[in-house]
Amino acid sequence: MFQVSHETITQEYEKVGDLGSVVCTYIHKNTGTLSVGDVYEKLRHIESIDGTGSQEQKSIKMRELLQEL
């Protein structure tokens, strides 16, 4: 299984500034079973998270998504 630490995602996000770009970086390193539509829906959900603690929640959800890829 593809494993990406919270710290790795956070560091990449801080460098790049775009979660979608971070995902693309890791998608090319691994092949999984999710369809493009599945990934799109999960990214849309992540995008919709807001409010206090949202960055932490987005990071957690992004890590979970990357582990599924």
N, CA, C, O and CB atoms as a CASP TS submission, in Angstrom:
PFRMAT TS
TARGET T0000
AUTHOR 0000-0000-0000
METHOD Language model
MODEL 1
PARENT N/A
ATOM      1  N   MET     1       0.839  -1.197   0.000  1.00  0.00           N
ATOM      2  CA  MET     1       0.000   0.000   0.000  1.00  0.00           C
ATOM      3  C   MET     1       0.874   1.248   0.000  1.00  0.00           C
ATOM      4  O   MET     1       1.977   1.253   0.547  1.00  0.00           O
ATOM      5  CB  MET     1      -0.949   0.005   1.220  1.00  0.00           C
ATOM      6  N   PHE     2       0.373   2.279  -0.609  1.00  0.00           N
ATOM      7  CA  PHE     2       1.058   3.549  -0.734  1.00  0.00           C
ATOM      8  C   PHE     2       0.902   4.313   0.572  1.00  0.00           C
ATOM      9  O   PHE     2      -0.220   4.558   1.015  1.00  0.00           O
ATOM     10  CB  PHE     2       0.509   4.367  -1.931  1.00  0.00           C
ATOM     11  N   GLN     3       2.002   4.686   1.185  1.00  0.00           N
ATOM     12  CA  GLN     3       1.963   5.378   2.471  1.00  0.00           C
ATOM     13  C   GLN     3       2.627   6.746   2.344  1.00  0.00           C
ATOM     14  O   GLN     3       3.758   6.857   1.869  1.00  0.00           O
ATOM     15  CB  GLN     3       2.659   4.535   3.569  1.00  0.00           C
ATOM     16  N   VAL     4       1.923   7.771   2.768  1.00  0.00           N
ATOM     17  CA  VAL     4       2.469   9.121   2.771  1.00  0.00           C
ATOM     18  C   VAL     4       2.182   9.707   4.141  1.00  0.00           C
ATOM     19  O   VAL     4       1.037   9.719   4.591  1.00  0.00           O
ATOM     20  CB  VAL     4       1.858  10.006   1.621  1.00  0.00           C
ATOM     21  N   SER     5       3.215  10.189   4.798  1.00  0.00           N
ATOM     22  CA  SER     5       3.032  10.728   6.143  1.00  0.00           C
ATOM     23  C   SER     5       2.382  12.114   6.104  1.00  0.00           C
ATOM     24  O   SER     5       2.450  12.830   5.106  1.00  0.00           O
ATOM     25  CB  SER     5       4.378  10.799   6.873  1.00  0.00           C
ATOM     26  N   HIS     6       1.768  12.453   7.194  1.00  0.00           N
ATOM     27  CA  HIS     6       1.146  13.771   7.355  1.00  0.00           C
ATOM     28  C   HIS     6       2.198  14.853   7.153  1.00  0.00           C
ATOM     29  O   HIS     6       1.941  15.867   6.504  1.00  0.00           O
ATOM     30  CB  HIS     6       0.481  13.909   8.756  1.00  0.00           C
ATOM     31  N   GLU     7       3.379  14.633   7.710  1.00  0.00           N
ATOM     32  CA  GLU     7       4.460  15.608   7.601  1.00  0.00           C
ATOM     33  C   GLU     7       4.873  15.821   6.146  1.00  0.00           C
ATOM     34  O   GLU     7       5.128  16.949   5.724  1.00  0.00           O
ATOM     35  CB  GLU     7       5.664  15.155   8.426  1.00  0.00           C
ATOM     36  N   THR     8       4.937  14.727   5.384  1.00  0.00           N
ATOM     37  CA  THR     8       5.319  14.823   3.978  1.00  0.00           C
ATOM     38  C   THR     8       4.309  15.653   3.201  1.00  0.00           C
ATOM     39  O   THR     8       4.685  16.524   2.417  1.00  0.00           O
ATOM     40  CB  THR     8       5.446  13.429   3.357  1.00  0.00           C
ATOM     41  N   ILE     9       3.035  15.383   3.418  1.00  0.00           N
ATOM     42  CA  ILE     9       1.995  16.140   2.727  1.00  0.00           C
ATOM     43  C   ILE     9       2.061  17.617   3.112  1.00  0.00           C
ATOM     44  O   ILE     9       1.963  18.496   2.256  1.00  0.00           O
ATOM     45  CB  ILE     9       0.603  15.565   3.051  1.00  0.00           C
ATOM     46  N   THR    10       2.227  17.875   4.390  1.00  0.00           N
ATOM     47  CA  THR    10       2.297  19.250   4.874  1.00  0.00           C
ATOM     48  C   THR    10       3.479  19.977   4.257  1.00  0.00           C
ATOM     49  O   THR    10       3.342  21.117   3.811  1.00  0.00           O
ATOM     50  CB  THR    10       2.397  19.280   6.399  1.00  0.00           C
ATOM     51  N   GLN    11       4.639  19.330   4.227  1.00  0.00           N
ATOM     52  CA  GLN    11       5.830  19.947   3.643  1.00  0.00           C
ATOM     53  C   GLN    11       5.641  20.230   2.164  1.00  0.00           C
ATOM     54  O   GLN    11       5.984  21.311   1.684  1.00  0.00           O
ATOM     55  CB  GLN    11       7.045  19.054   3.847  1.00  0.00           C
ATOM     56  N   GLU    12       5.098  19.262   1.441  1.00  0.00           N
ATOM     57  CA  GLU    12       4.857  19.452   0.014  1.00  0.00           C
ATOM     58  C   GLU    12       3.845  20.568  -0.221  1.00  0.00           C
ATOM     59  O   GLU    12       4.017  21.395  -1.117  1.00  0.00           O
ATOM     60  CB  GLU    12       4.364  18.147  -0.624  1.00  0.00           C
ATOM     61  N   TYR    13       2.792  20.584   0.588  1.00  0.00           N
ATOM     62  CA  TYR    13       1.771  21.625   0.448  1.00  0.00           C
ATOM     63  C   TYR    13       2.363  23.008   0.702  1.00  0.00           C
ATOM     64  O   TYR    13       2.049  23.963  -0.009  1.00  0.00           O
ATOM     65  CB  TYR    13       0.604  21.366   1.413  1.00  0.00           C
ATOM     66  N   GLU    14       3.218  23.112   1.717  1.00  0.00           N
ATOM     67  CA  GLU    14       3.844  24.398   2.023  1.00  0.00           C
ATOM     68  C   GLU    14       4.765  24.850   0.895  1.00  0.00           C
ATOM     69  O   GLU    14       4.866  26.043   0.610  1.00  0.00           O
ATOM     70  CB  GLU    14       4.627  24.308   3.333  1.00  0.00           C
ATOM     71  N   LYS    15       5.439  23.893   0.252  1.00  0.00           N
ATOM     72  CA  LYS    15       6.315  24.235  -0.871  1.00  0.00           C
ATOM     73  C   LYS    15       5.513  24.642  -2.098  1.00  0.00           C
ATOM     74  O   LYS    15       5.803  25.658  -2.731  1.00  0.00           O
ATOM     75  CB  LYS    15       7.223  23.058  -1.213  1.00  0.00           C
ATOM     76  N   VAL    16       4.504  23.845  -2.429  1.00  0.00           N
ATOM     77  CA  VAL    16       3.765  24.013  -3.678  1.00  0.00           C
ATOM     78  C   VAL    16       2.608  24.987  -3.516  1.00  0.00           C
ATOM     79  O   VAL    16       2.370  25.816  -4.394  1.00  0.00           O
ATOM     80  CB  VAL    16       3.247  22.670  -4.169  1.00  0.00           C
ATOM     81  N   GLY    17       1.888  24.897  -2.408  1.00  0.00           N
ATOM     82  CA  GLY    17       0.751  25.783  -2.159  1.00  0.00           C
ATOM     83  C   GLY    17      -0.548  25.329  -2.798  1.00  0.00           C
ATOM     84  O   GLY    17      -1.535  26.066  -2.788  1.00  0.00           O
ATOM     85  N   ASP    18      -0.561  24.112  -3.359  1.00  0.00           N
ATOM     86  CA  ASP    18      -1.758  23.617  -4.026  1.00  0.00           C
ATOM     87  C   ASP    18      -1.878  22.118  -3.769  1.00  0.00           C
ATOM     88  O   ASP    18      -1.013  21.343  -4.175  1.00  0.00           O
ATOM     89  CB  ASP    18      -1.718  23.919  -5.554  1.00  0.00           C
ATOM     90  N   LEU    19      -2.956  21.712  -3.093  1.00  0.00           N
ATOM     91  CA  LEU    19      -3.125  20.295  -2.762  1.00  0.00           C
ATOM     92  C   LEU    19      -3.263  19.419  -3.999  1.00  0.00           C
ATOM     93  O   LEU    19      -2.797  18.280  -4.007  1.00  0.00           O
ATOM     94  CB  LEU    19      -4.336  20.111  -1.878  1.00  0.00           C
ATOM     95  N   GLY    20      -3.892  19.934  -5.029  1.00  0.00           N
ATOM     96  CA  GLY    20      -4.032  19.171  -6.266  1.00  0.00           C
ATOM     97  C   GLY    20      -2.681  18.824  -6.867  1.00  0.00           C
ATOM     98  O   GLY    20      -2.484  17.715  -7.366  1.00  0.00           O
ATOM     99  N   SER    21      -1.758  19.760  -6.822  1.00  0.00           N
ATOM    100  CA  SER    21      -0.410  19.503  -7.334  1.00  0.00           C
ATOM    101  C   SER    21       0.312  18.472  -6.477  1.00  0.00           C
ATOM    102  O   SER    21       1.061  17.640  -6.990  1.00  0.00           O
ATOM    103  CB  SER    21       0.402  20.803  -7.385  1.00  0.00           C
ATOM    104  N   VAL    22       0.083  18.533  -5.183  1.00  0.00           N
ATOM    105  CA  VAL    22       0.697  17.542  -4.289  1.00  0.00           C
ATOM    106  C   VAL    22       0.183  16.152  -4.643  1.00  0.00           C
ATOM    107  O   VAL    22       0.960  15.200  -4.712  1.00  0.00           O
ATOM    108  CB  VAL    22       0.395  17.870  -2.796  1.00  0.00           C
ATOM    109  N   VAL    23      -1.114  16.036  -4.867  1.00  0.00           N
ATOM    110  CA  VAL    23      -1.689  14.742  -5.246  1.00  0.00           C
ATOM    111  C   VAL    23      -1.072  14.249  -6.548  1.00  0.00           C
ATOM    112  O   VAL    23      -0.702  13.080  -6.662  1.00  0.00           O
ATOM    113  CB  VAL    23      -3.220  14.847  -5.388  1.00  0.00           C
ATOM    114  N   CYS    24      -0.963  15.129  -7.515  1.00  0.00           N
ATOM    115  CA  CYS    24      -0.382  14.727  -8.806  1.00  0.00           C
ATOM    116  C   CYS    24       1.029  14.202  -8.641  1.00  0.00           C
ATOM    117  O   CYS    24       1.422  13.261  -9.330  1.00  0.00           O
ATOM    118  CB  CYS    24      -0.382  15.899  -9.780  1.00  0.00           C
ATOM    119  N   THR    25       1.784  14.786  -7.755  1.00  0.00           N
ATOM    120  CA  THR    25       3.145  14.318  -7.506  1.00  0.00           C
ATOM    121  C   THR    25       3.144  12.863  -7.080  1.00  0.00           C
ATOM    122  O   THR    25       3.987  12.084  -7.525  1.00  0.00           O
ATOM    123  CB  THR    25       3.824  15.176  -6.441  1.00  0.00           C
ATOM    124  N   TYR    26       2.213  12.492  -6.229  1.00  0.00           N
ATOM    125  CA  TYR    26       2.199  11.133  -5.702  1.00  0.00           C
ATOM    126  C   TYR    26       1.430  10.151  -6.574  1.00  0.00           C
ATOM    127  O   TYR    26       1.685   8.947  -6.524  1.00  0.00           O
ATOM    128  CB  TYR    26       1.614  11.137  -4.329  1.00  0.00           C
ATOM    129  N   ILE    27       0.503  10.643  -7.363  1.00  0.00           N
ATOM    130  CA  ILE    27      -0.229   9.759  -8.265  1.00  0.00           C
ATOM    131  C   ILE    27       0.729   9.100  -9.239  1.00  0.00           C
ATOM    132  O   ILE    27       0.590   7.916  -9.546  1.00  0.00           O
ATOM    133  CB  ILE    27      -1.318  10.532  -9.026  1.00  0.00           C
ATOM    134  N   HIS    28       1.698   9.858  -9.725  1.00  0.00           N
ATOM    135  CA  HIS    28       2.637   9.330 -10.707  1.00  0.00           C
ATOM    136  C   HIS    28       3.616   8.334 -10.099  1.00  0.00           C
ATOM    137  O   HIS    28       4.299   7.618 -10.831  1.00  0.00           O
ATOM    138  CB  HIS    28       3.398  10.462 -11.350  1.00  0.00           C
ATOM    139  N   LYS    29       3.694   8.278  -8.798  1.00  0.00           N
ATOM    140  CA  LYS    29       4.603   7.349  -8.127  1.00  0.00           C
ATOM    141  C   LYS    29       3.946   6.019  -7.814  1.00  0.00           C
ATOM    142  O   LYS    29       4.624   5.083  -7.391  1.00  0.00           O
ATOM    143  CB  LYS    29       5.125   7.963  -6.854  1.00  0.00           C
ATOM    144  N   ASN    30       2.656   5.916  -8.010  1.00  0.00           N
ATOM    145  CA  ASN    30       1.924   4.719  -7.604  1.00  0.00           C
ATOM    146  C   ASN    30       0.689   4.544  -8.481  1.00  0.00           C
ATOM    147  O   ASN    30       0.103   5.519  -8.950  1.00  0.00           O
ATOM    148  CB  ASN    30       1.524   4.801  -6.113  1.00  0.00           C
ATOM    149  N   THR    31       0.308   3.309  -8.691  1.00  0.00           N
ATOM    150  CA  THR    31      -0.943   3.056  -9.401  1.00  0.00           C
ATOM    151  C   THR    31      -1.892   2.344  -8.453  1.00  0.00           C
ATOM    152  O   THR    31      -1.491   1.426  -7.738  1.00  0.00           O
ATOM    153  CB  THR    31      -0.706   2.213 -10.695  1.00  0.00           C
ATOM    154  N   GLY    32      -3.117   2.755  -8.447  1.00  0.00           N
ATOM    155  CA  GLY    32      -4.093   2.173  -7.539  1.00  0.00           C
ATOM    156  C   GLY    32      -5.354   1.782  -8.276  1.00  0.00           C
ATOM    157  O   GLY    32      -5.375   1.674  -9.502  1.00  0.00           O
ATOM    158  N   THR    33      -6.398   1.573  -7.505  1.00  0.00           N
ATOM    159  CA  THR    33      -7.642   1.087  -8.082  1.00  0.00           C
ATOM    160  C   THR    33      -8.745   2.136  -8.154  1.00  0.00           C
ATOM    161  O   THR    33      -9.830   1.849  -8.661  1.00  0.00           O
ATOM    162  CB  THR    33      -8.125  -0.074  -7.299  1.00  0.00           C
ATOM    163  N   LEU    34      -8.493   3.329  -7.664  1.00  0.00           N
ATOM    164  CA  LEU    34      -9.523   4.370  -7.735  1.00  0.00           C
ATOM    165  C   LEU    34      -9.632   4.892  -9.162  1.00  0.00           C
ATOM    166  O   LEU    34      -8.633   5.034  -9.867  1.00  0.00           O
ATOM    167  CB  LEU    34      -9.205   5.531  -6.757  1.00  0.00           C
ATOM    168  N   SER    35     -10.850   5.170  -9.565  1.00  0.00           N
ATOM    169  CA  SER    35     -11.055   5.770 -10.881  1.00  0.00           C
ATOM    170  C   SER    35     -10.791   7.273 -10.801  1.00  0.00           C
ATOM    171  O   SER    35     -10.705   7.844  -9.713  1.00  0.00           O
ATOM    172  CB  SER    35     -12.495   5.490 -11.400  1.00  0.00           C
ATOM    173  N   VAL    36     -10.669   7.887 -11.941  1.00  0.00           N
ATOM    174  CA  VAL    36     -10.496   9.332 -11.997  1.00  0.00           C
ATOM    175  C   VAL    36     -11.691  10.015 -11.329  1.00  0.00           C
ATOM    176  O   VAL    36     -11.524  10.993 -10.601  1.00  0.00           O
ATOM    177  CB  VAL    36     -10.336   9.811 -13.463  1.00  0.00           C
ATOM    178  N   GLY    37     -12.885   9.501 -11.577  1.00  0.00           N
ATOM    179  CA  GLY    37     -14.087  10.057 -10.961  1.00  0.00           C
ATOM    180  C   GLY    37     -14.062   9.967  -9.446  1.00  0.00           C
ATOM    181  O   GLY    37     -14.477  10.900  -8.758  1.00  0.00           O
ATOM    182  N   ASP    38     -13.571   8.831  -8.914  1.00  0.00           N
ATOM    183  CA  ASP    38     -13.459   8.667  -7.467  1.00  0.00           C
ATOM    184  C   ASP    38     -12.518   9.710  -6.876  1.00  0.00           C
ATOM    185  O   ASP    38     -12.827  10.338  -5.864  1.00  0.00           O
ATOM    186  CB  ASP    38     -12.969   7.257  -7.123  1.00  0.00           C
ATOM    187  N   VAL    39     -11.365   9.885  -7.522  1.00  0.00           N
ATOM    188  CA  VAL    39     -10.379  10.859  -7.041  1.00  0.00           C
ATOM    189  C   VAL    39     -10.971  12.265  -7.110  1.00  0.00           C
ATOM    190  O   VAL    39     -10.812  13.053  -6.178  1.00  0.00           O
ATOM    191  CB  VAL    39      -9.065  10.779  -7.874  1.00  0.00           C
ATOM    192  N   TYR    40     -11.643  12.574  -8.193  1.00  0.00           N
ATOM    193  CA  TYR    40     -12.266  13.885  -8.355  1.00  0.00           C
ATOM    194  C   TYR    40     -13.257  14.166  -7.232  1.00  0.00           C
ATOM    195  O   TYR    40     -13.238  15.241  -6.632  1.00  0.00           O
ATOM    196  CB  TYR    40     -12.970  13.977  -9.711  1.00  0.00           C
ATOM    197  N   GLU    41     -14.118  13.201  -6.952  1.00  0.00           N
ATOM    198  CA  GLU    41     -15.114  13.381  -5.889  1.00  0.00           C
ATOM    199  C   GLU    41     -14.451  13.585  -4.529  1.00  0.00           C
ATOM    200  O   GLU    41     -14.879  14.427  -3.739  1.00  0.00           O
ATOM    201  CB  GLU    41     -16.055  12.174  -5.832  1.00  0.00           C
ATOM    202  N   LYS    42     -13.421  12.821  -4.270  1.00  0.00           N
ATOM    203  CA  LYS    42     -12.713  12.969  -2.986  1.00  0.00           C
ATOM    204  C   LYS    42     -12.034  14.333  -2.893  1.00  0.00           C
ATOM    205  O   LYS    42     -12.038  14.959  -1.833  1.00  0.00           O
ATOM    206  CB  LYS    42     -11.665  11.845  -2.811  1.00  0.00           C
ATOM    207  N   LEU    43     -11.456  14.790  -3.992  1.00  0.00           N
ATOM    208  CA  LEU    43     -10.835  16.115  -3.999  1.00  0.00           C
ATOM    209  C   LEU    43     -11.874  17.210  -3.815  1.00  0.00           C
ATOM    210  O   LEU    43     -11.617  18.198  -3.126  1.00  0.00           O
ATOM    211  CB  LEU    43     -10.067  16.337  -5.301  1.00  0.00           C
ATOM    212  N   ARG    44     -13.035  17.049  -4.418  1.00  0.00           N
ATOM    213  CA  ARG    44     -14.116  18.027  -4.232  1.00  0.00           C
ATOM    214  C   ARG    44     -14.541  18.087  -2.761  1.00  0.00           C
ATOM    215  O   ARG    44     -14.792  19.162  -2.217  1.00  0.00           O
ATOM    216  CB  ARG    44     -15.332  17.670  -5.126  1.00  0.00           C
ATOM    217  N   HIS    45     -14.617  16.912  -2.132  1.00  0.00           N
ATOM    218  CA  HIS    45     -14.966  16.878  -0.708  1.00  0.00           C
ATOM    219  C   HIS    45     -13.901  17.601   0.116  1.00  0.00           C
ATOM    220  O   HIS    45     -14.229  18.394   0.998  1.00  0.00           O
ATOM    221  CB  HIS    45     -15.124  15.416  -0.218  1.00  0.00           C
ATOM    222  N   ILE    46     -12.650  17.333  -0.165  1.00  0.00           N
ATOM    223  CA  ILE    46     -11.552  17.977   0.567  1.00  0.00           C
ATOM    224  C   ILE    46     -11.624  19.486   0.385  1.00  0.00           C
ATOM    225  O   ILE    46     -11.446  20.244   1.338  1.00  0.00           O
ATOM    226  CB  ILE    46     -10.177  17.440   0.089  1.00  0.00           C
ATOM    227  N   GLU    47     -11.883  19.912  -0.833  1.00  0.00           N
ATOM    228  CA  GLU    47     -11.987  21.339  -1.129  1.00  0.00           C
ATOM    229  C   GLU    47     -13.088  22.004  -0.310  1.00  0.00           C
ATOM    230  O   GLU    47     -12.959  23.169   0.067  1.00  0.00           O
ATOM    231  CB  GLU    47     -12.246  21.550  -2.615  1.00  0.00           C
ATOM    232  N   SER    48     -14.156  21.286  -0.035  1.00  0.00           N
ATOM    233  CA  SER    48     -15.311  21.869   0.652  1.00  0.00           C
ATOM    234  C   SER    48     -15.121  22.013   2.164  1.00  0.00           C
ATOM    235  O   SER    48     -15.924  22.671   2.825  1.00  0.00           O
ATOM    236  CB  SER    48     -16.525  21.029   0.387  1.00  0.00           C
ATOM    237  N   ILE    49     -14.088  21.417   2.705  1.00  0.00           N
ATOM    238  CA  ILE    49     -13.847  21.505   4.146  1.00  0.00           C
ATOM    239  C   ILE    49     -13.393  22.921   4.472  1.00  0.00           C
ATOM    240  O   ILE    49     -12.462  23.442   3.857  1.00  0.00           O
ATOM    241  CB  ILE    49     -12.784  20.455   4.612  1.00  0.00           C
ATOM    242  N   ASP    50     -14.062  23.544   5.453  1.00  0.00           N
ATOM    243  CA  ASP    50     -13.658  24.883   5.859  1.00  0.00           C
ATOM    244  C   ASP    50     -13.870  25.069   7.346  1.00  0.00           C
ATOM    245  O   ASP    50     -14.377  24.182   8.033  1.00  0.00           O
ATOM    246  CB  ASP    50     -14.431  25.943   5.077  1.00  0.00           C
ATOM    247  N   GLY    51     -13.480  26.221   7.829  1.00  0.00           N
ATOM    248  CA  GLY    51     -13.652  26.528   9.232  1.00  0.00           C
ATOM    249  C   GLY    51     -12.414  26.235  10.049  1.00  0.00           C
ATOM    250  O   GLY    51     -11.357  25.901   9.513  1.00  0.00           O
ATOM    251  N   THR    52     -12.563  26.364  11.343  1.00  0.00           N
ATOM    252  CA  THR    52     -11.463  26.133  12.264  1.00  0.00           C
ATOM    253  C   THR    52     -10.956  24.702  12.144  1.00  0.00           C
ATOM    254  O   THR    52     -11.732  23.747  12.190  1.00  0.00           O
ATOM    255  CB  THR    52     -11.898  26.427  13.702  1.00  0.00           C
ATOM    256  N   GLY    53      -9.651  24.571  11.990  1.00  0.00           N
ATOM    257  CA  GLY    53      -9.041  23.250  11.882  1.00  0.00           C
ATOM    258  C   GLY    53      -9.150  22.632  10.506  1.00  0.00           C
ATOM    259  O   GLY    53      -8.822  21.459  10.322  1.00  0.00           O
ATOM    260  N   SER    54      -9.612  23.414   9.530  1.00  0.00           N
ATOM    261  CA  SER    54      -9.850  22.850   8.204  1.00  0.00           C
ATOM    262  C   SER    54      -8.563  22.409   7.517  1.00  0.00           C
ATOM    263  O   SER    54      -8.560  21.410   6.799  1.00  0.00           O
ATOM    264  CB  SER    54     -10.566  23.859   7.338  1.00  0.00           C
ATOM    265  N   GLN    55      -7.476  23.135   7.727  1.00  0.00           N
ATOM    266  CA  GLN    55      -6.220  22.739   7.080  1.00  0.00           C
ATOM    267  C   GLN    55      -5.759  21.372   7.587  1.00  0.00           C
ATOM    268  O   GLN    55      -5.278  20.545   6.812  1.00  0.00           O
ATOM    269  CB  GLN    55      -5.123  23.797   7.333  1.00  0.00           C
ATOM    270  N   GLU    56      -5.907  21.149   8.860  1.00  0.00           N
ATOM    271  CA  GLU    56      -5.548  19.848   9.443  1.00  0.00           C
ATOM    272  C   GLU    56      -6.438  18.746   8.875  1.00  0.00           C
ATOM    273  O   GLU    56      -5.952  17.676   8.507  1.00  0.00           O
ATOM    274  CB  GLU    56      -5.669  19.889  10.988  1.00  0.00           C
ATOM    275  N   GLN    57      -7.738  19.011   8.805  1.00  0.00           N
ATOM    276  CA  GLN    57      -8.669  18.029   8.258  1.00  0.00           C
ATOM    277  C   GLN    57      -8.390  17.755   6.781  1.00  0.00           C
ATOM    278  O   GLN    57      -8.455  16.610   6.334  1.00  0.00           O
ATOM    279  CB  GLN    57     -10.108  18.510   8.438  1.00  0.00           C
ATOM    280  N   LYS    58      -8.081  18.801   6.032  1.00  0.00           N
ATOM    281  CA  LYS    58      -7.746  18.618   4.619  1.00  0.00           C
ATOM    282  C   LYS    58      -6.495  17.763   4.469  1.00  0.00           C
ATOM    283  O   LYS    58      -6.424  16.891   3.602  1.00  0.00           O
ATOM    284  CB  LYS    58      -7.543  19.977   3.932  1.00  0.00           C
ATOM    285  N   SER    59      -5.529  18.018   5.308  1.00  0.00           N
ATOM    286  CA  SER    59      -4.292  17.243   5.254  1.00  0.00           C
ATOM    287  C   SER    59      -4.548  15.775   5.569  1.00  0.00           C
ATOM    288  O   SER    59      -3.992  14.890   4.917  1.00  0.00           O
ATOM    289  CB  SER    59      -3.264  17.816   6.227  1.00  0.00           C
ATOM    290  N   ILE    60      -5.377  15.520   6.553  1.00  0.00           N
ATOM    291  CA  ILE    60      -5.727  14.145   6.918  1.00  0.00           C
ATOM    292  C   ILE    60      -6.457  13.455   5.765  1.00  0.00           C
ATOM    293  O   ILE    60      -6.129  12.324   5.406  1.00  0.00           O
ATOM    294  CB  ILE    60      -6.601  14.127   8.192  1.00  0.00           C
ATOM    295  N   LYS    61      -7.431  14.129   5.196  1.00  0.00           N
ATOM    296  CA  LYS    61      -8.188  13.553   4.079  1.00  0.00           C
ATOM    297  C   LYS    61      -7.298  13.326   2.859  1.00  0.00           C
ATOM    298  O   LYS    61      -7.445  12.330   2.151  1.00  0.00           O
ATOM    299  CB  LYS    61      -9.361  14.466   3.704  1.00  0.00           C
ATOM    300  N   MET    62      -6.381  14.250   2.622  1.00  0.00           N
ATOM    301  CA  MET    62      -5.463  14.092   1.493  1.00  0.00           C
ATOM    302  C   MET    62      -4.554  12.884   1.705  1.00  0.00           C
ATOM    303  O   MET    62      -4.299  12.117   0.778  1.00  0.00           O
ATOM    304  CB  MET    62      -4.620  15.366   1.299  1.00  0.00           C
ATOM    305  N   ARG    63      -4.073  12.727   2.925  1.00  0.00           N
ATOM    306  CA  ARG    63      -3.248  11.558   3.242  1.00  0.00           C
ATOM    307  C   ARG    63      -4.027  10.263   3.015  1.00  0.00           C
ATOM    308  O   ARG    63      -3.500   9.306   2.448  1.00  0.00           O
ATOM    309  CB  ARG    63      -2.751  11.629   4.697  1.00  0.00           C
ATOM    310  N   GLU    64      -5.273  10.239   3.459  1.00  0.00           N
ATOM    311  CA  GLU    64      -6.116   9.065   3.260  1.00  0.00           C
ATOM    312  C   GLU    64      -6.317   8.770   1.784  1.00  0.00           C
ATOM    313  O   GLU    64      -6.274   7.615   1.360  1.00  0.00           O
ATOM    314  CB  GLU    64      -7.461   9.259   3.938  1.00  0.00           C
ATOM    315  N   LEU    65      -6.540   9.829   0.999  1.00  0.00           N
ATOM    316  CA  LEU    65      -6.706   9.658  -0.441  1.00  0.00           C
ATOM    317  C   LEU    65      -5.429   9.082  -1.059  1.00  0.00           C
ATOM    318  O   LEU    65      -5.490   8.143  -1.853  1.00  0.00           O
ATOM    319  CB  LEU    65      -7.068  11.004  -1.109  1.00  0.00           C
ATOM    320  N   LEU    66      -4.305   9.631  -0.702  1.00  0.00           N
ATOM    321  CA  LEU    66      -3.040   9.164  -1.260  1.00  0.00           C
ATOM    322  C   LEU    66      -2.764   7.716  -0.886  1.00  0.00           C
ATOM    323  O   LEU    66      -2.161   6.972  -1.660  1.00  0.00           O
ATOM    324  CB  LEU    66      -1.897  10.046  -0.787  1.00  0.00           C
ATOM    325  N   GLN    67      -3.201   7.321   0.291  1.00  0.00           N
ATOM    326  CA  GLN    67      -3.010   5.927   0.697  1.00  0.00           C
ATOM    327  C   GLN    67      -3.891   4.987  -0.115  1.00  0.00           C
ATOM    328  O   GLN    67      -3.564   3.809  -0.258  1.00  0.00           O
ATOM    329  CB  GLN    67      -3.307   5.763   2.187  1.00  0.00           C
ATOM    330  N   GLU    68      -5.000   5.485  -0.648  1.00  0.00           N
ATOM    331  CA  GLU    68      -5.889   4.664  -1.464  1.00  0.00           C
ATOM    332  C   GLU    68      -5.401   4.506  -2.896  1.00  0.00           C
ATOM    333  O   GLU    68      -5.800   3.579  -3.601  1.00  0.00           O
ATOM    334  CB  GLU    68      -7.268   5.258  -1.469  1.00  0.00           C
ATOM    335  N   LEU    69      -4.544   5.407  -3.311  1.00  0.00           N
ATOM    336  CA  LEU    69      -4.079   5.385  -4.711  1.00  0.00           C
ATOM    337  C   LEU    69      -3.090   4.266  -4.956  1.00  0.00           C
ATOM    338  O   LEU    69      -2.602   4.106  -6.075  1.00  0.00           O
ATOM    339  CB  LEU    69      -3.440   6.718  -5.084  1.00  0.00           C
TER
END
